[in-house]
Amino acid sequence: MTQEKYVGKALKRTEDPRFITGAGNYVDDIVLHGMVHAAMVRSPYAHAKIGKIDRDGVKDMPGVIEVLTGEDVQQAGIGSLPVGWLLPDLKTPPHPAIAQGEVHHVGDIVAVVIAETRAQAEDAAAALDVEYEALPGVANAVDALKDGAPQVHPDVPGNRAFHWEIGDPAATDEAFRKADRVVKLSATNHRMIPNAIEPRASLAQFTPSSGEYTLYTTSQNPHVHKLILAAFVMNIPEHKLRVVSPDVGGGFGSKIFQYQEEAIVLLAARLIGRPVKWAARRSESFVSDAQGRDHHSEAELAVTNDGKLLAYRVKTVANLGGYQTLFAPAVPTYLYGTLCNGVYKFEAVHVEVTGAMTNTVPVDAYRGAGRPEATYLLERIVDVAAHELNMDPAELRRKNFIQPDEFPYQTPVALVYDSGNYEPALDQAMDMMKYQEVRAEQEKMKGGKKVLGVGLISFVEACGLAPSALVGQLGAQAGQWESSLVRVHPTGKVELFTGSHSHGQGHETAFPQIAADELQIPISDIELIHGDTGRMPYGWGTYGSRSAPVGGSALKRALEKITAKAKKIAAHLLEASEEDVEHADGVFRIKGAPDRSKTFFDISLMAHLAHNLPEGMEPGLEATAFYDPANFVYPFGTHIAVVEIDTDTGHVKLRNYGSVDDCGPLINPLIAEGQVHGGIAQGMGQALLEEGVYDDEGSLLTGTYMEYAMPRADDVPSYQLGHTVTPSPHNPLGVKGIGEAGTIASTAAVANAVMDALWHEYGIAHLDMPYTAEKVWRAIQGAKASK
Ligand code: MCN
């Protein structure tokens, strides 16, 4: 019987029935005996000194058990939440679990009320009287760096947390001297607020007899939570903390980091001696989940009149917010600056980034983390150049692509791209989207009530984070390998354990697909277990689209150990030499004598019964592997957006969207497409709708869905998706990540489409996102008035 192939098959996700029938098990679904509830008292001020906190005023309210403040955290020896990536001269202000003395952003925690029920805790939290002395605040990062700006933290002079650069400034100057033209772009990549379906939640339990804690929390990387919370925050031995992240309803980057609330429930559970749960209200998420993007950049592109891109120079100010969370310093530097080369063959690139503290919610990784910002800026300025040179944007790109025979390709900004072939993706996307016909239609519609814009971008991204030694040299306080344990039970049923975490990415389907092919058994015999540090070997979790290339590769290696041992057992049972045994068609059999075979069940059973094993072989069939990749992986592609703008109202409609992505061989095309679908919606949301807005001093003006516009189904068209396959040469599956590609590409594609329309119609070179009807209408009125 021929064994069914699973990798490459568009299987429906096996986890979905439990999600769509309400059978998921999320943190807030967990109820423990004696559990009580925590409600956070959050600062309404962006910057203020904390005065008297009247705990006694609420202690007699119904159900109230305890009120904790910064003093309690200090007395309990709870450490500051650490930063996990160091840069030279990085200034890192302390980040206590509960603010001590001063608050630094709206939503900073000043006290916590623990009560019998959630309602009682929230009522008392609302009633708690806290005195504040307001201090001047600053929200805009460029303003924060100006002389005389309000000082956010005393130990970060001038609010300048770091200055970082990459690339060769002299070589860049030299290339600029050769240019016929310097194209300039001053652009803001505005603040994004993450909105996973499931708000963050944490539940802590403390067992006094053993001194052990269990933390159920909405994490993308429970092992990292365990390491940091145990070793740096709670100051307890790591083996005394078990972190469980059961079903998690989306993260998009915002659930990578350790948050104040996690330390608070751990401390409260110990002090009170009962399990303590906190679950965010959506309005809390707006002021407490780490936010995204928020750059202001000045970019310059050196070009020749015939369309050669010579060099690129970027100066960026990155807003870090009121504290630095786990990856904050890495996002606008190593994840952003190193990607500024894009898909082009530049002679030189130079990027400078200044990180500024402000009185806003902290900024950290948000799907794509630095790479959407780099792609947006570069692909926007390449379009401005195309417009100035009067060249077709597709042709300008094609002319400057790194060529397929130039890989591995050393860029001027540190990265070595592993493999790529950019032109076929561009061609396929142009064909699929009928690019030339749309351009003709655009000409036809010129001057009408509705006008068209076409946005085309070609991108590359670095994901599958990555060699531990390299990221260590660059400042990461973490390893970047992944582990997998494969446990075969006597009956041949298999459990896969991974340090990766699935919170919407479909690992429970895709990982068993890899295993079913390697073991040649039905996929229904295999189950993936993840998200519990008490059950699996160490791992570094899910972010930077690393689960398939790094976690999947660790799994492949562990599976290979299983099949190697199984083959030895089969040879022994068949009384043949190992070289004469092949693993094919779902059995281990003697080459040339297919009737002499052993099934996976026969072997699993014998491995456990151990009645007849090769001499010296240990019983059991279980293997662990650790995989540390040799490089990042570099997915790429071309995305094309077509927008229609109503010139009377300024309303922008995304009419068509097509993408051709290359993430190497697809493990599960349905899942990969789903990832691209969600990613496109997230990226177009930034271009057209979403914007986190603060007033000058740091009050959040977009703290609810009334002001913060998330994309809805009727904002997006039906996408057209295609792919090319260029394997990564350095991992055993050849796969590259796909989890962020849609978001990395689509913001730039949609932005270019809007600006393409406004350039063709009115000669407007650039507007900052989001392209709301009002903004577009005003720009059109301005352009008409100045004609
Ligand atoms: N895959 C595949 N073939 C490939 C590559 C990947 O079939 N060549 C599949 C993988 O098997 C996996 C999925 O695609 O099931 C995504 O894999 P990968 O690109 O490795 O990304 P991760 O699983 O590491 O997910 C992380 C990535 C990131 S960084 C963010 S942010 C993000 C994203 O995934 N957050 C998400 N996608 C999300 N999707 C949902 N629903 N929710 C989130 O919070």
Residues whose N, C-alpha, C, O or C-beta is under 5 A from the ligand:
A	BS01	MCN	G250 G251 F252 G253 R367 G368 H503 G504 Q505 G506 H507 A510 T542 Y543 G544 S545 R546 S547 A548 P549 C663 G664 P665 L666 I667 N668 P669 I671 A672 V735 K736 G737 I738 G739 E740
